[in-house]
Amino acid sequence: MSTDAPAREALSLVTAFIHPHLEARVIRALHDLPEFPGFSVAEARGQGRGRGFGGTYVASEHDLTYQRHLRMEIVCRAGAVEAVMQAVADAGWTGRRGDGVILVTPVIDFARIRERGAATGSDGEAAR
């Protein structure tokens, strides 16, 4: 291991499953953090401990009942995880079953594609 390379700060991935109708509230809470981490959102459906009780989506083939949620993925500094989790939990809370979950996993490596991709010249052509 080279001592010349700058030390990378530890990163974590915070994954949160939230109610779709609370999306704007959760995003505003993330924007209010001192260090806005950025995020990705995707639609998700599944079953929690209640096995879909009170679900909002029924698959006709096997009569499976699913809950609809949004899956938010937030990569942030490990030191900011608690603040991110609290912001999401406070904004995503309704007090009812199915409010969702928050998971935290370590990020082994991180790279921006535009910075790691092929070396480009000022005209956008790949350097040879």
Secondary structure, DSSP 8 states (H G I E B T S, - for coil): --SSS-----EEEEEEEE-GGGHHHHHHHHHTSSS----EEEEEEE--TTTTTT-SEEETTTTEEEEEEEEEEEEEEGGGHHHHHHHHHHHH--SSTT--EEEEEEES----HHHHSS-B-TTS-B--
